[in-house]
Amino acid sequence: GYLDCRVINAMDGGDMTCFLAEVVDGKTLSQGEPLWWRDARRKLPPEWLERWENKQSSEIATSRATMDKISRTPWQPRG
């Protein structure tokens, strides 16, 4: 499926950008069940899961170090 969204705000999350958006359109392209992360994890090969856990640990450490430096200035679209 897909969602078409209008960005309301983009917030600096240090190691990421978080978007607040209004959904203006969307469509379901399949009637199947969604693949939830909690279910997908159980299907990953052990070495992939280990790589994911290492990546997450590193990203969490970076987020903790930069969390208090996040700008709270409202986002303004360019142009």
C-alpha positions, 0 to 999 in steps of 0.5 A: 500500500501507500500513503500520500502525506502533507508534511506538517513539521520536520523535527531534528532527532539528532541522528534522524529526522522525525516527520509529523504529517497529515495523511491526504490519500492512501490505498491498500494494494494487498489484502494480506496481513501486514508484516509486523516487526515483532513477527519479522524478527522471528523469521530473520537468520540469527546472523542478521538479527545479531547485526540488527541488534548491534546496529540498534545498540549503536544508534540508541547510544548516539540518540542518548548523546544527542537527545538534549541537543534537538532543535525545537524550532518549528519547521518551515518549508523551503521555497 
